[in-house]
Amino acid sequence: MQHLALLTFTLLAFFGYAQRTPNEVQAGTFKRFEIGISASPEICYRTLLNNDGSQNSTSIINYRNENETVNMGYTGGLHLGYNFNEQFCFQTGIQYANRGFSTKKIDIAGSLIDPVVPESFKYNNNYHYLEIPTKVNFSFGTNRMRLTTSAGISSAFLLKQSRTYIANFKDSTTRQDITSIDTYNRFNLFATISAGLEMHISPIMRIKVEPTFRYGLLKITNTPVSGHWYSGGLNVSYLVRL
């Protein structure tokens, strides 16, 4: 997250030196519709909730918090927007997202005794969603480089879930996909907020760079120990007005 903060500060500093351009809202130049693509590498994790209030659930949560950590994920998709004016846009589309978490590496020094046994291992837990986002975008300024912010919500449908076993040997690393038996809910809602910069390459083309935070509003399971997804990343979009 420190890298995201540094990048945001650098972009904001560059914003101060951006040259002013004529107002794009001229007769015959303003385009209301836009299409685009976006991609966002993200750091993903989850909160844990004690649904039944039992001591056993509390012990499970404590154990998992000690032995699990963040995982790298991503969100990417296609977008369609409608511009009410130069500052305000409504956007929807379709996107694919990978969320999840990992176990911490467990050292066993097995290959020092038996080369068939790894030195360490861990598990990556991945949950793949098809999402339909709806959000509003606001832009500020009249320069080529402008401040932008957005907020919205995505309907998310769980397509598949998987678990990858990663074993580290002295001279190699092996990966094995394992079928996950977790009973995760098939539907969720993700609230999304972002703030960053957009660069106007031309009257119809823009690039947006936005640190973005996502949070799952619904529980991920209906079990005694449940939780909520959350992630933070850097969303980059390329948009063309039609």
TAMOVEN-V907497 format. One record per helix or strand of 2 or more residues. SS is the DSSP state (h for helix, s for strand). FROM is the first residue (numbers start at 0). LEN is the number of residues. If there is no record, write none. Layout:
<<SS	FROM	LEN> <SS	FROM	LEN>>
This chain:
<<h	1	14> <s	32	14> <s	48	2> <h	54	13> <s	67	2> <s	70	13> <s	87	16> <s	105	2> <h	109	3> <s	119	21> <s	144	24> <s	172	7> <s	186	14> <s	204	12> <s	224	2> <s	228	13>>
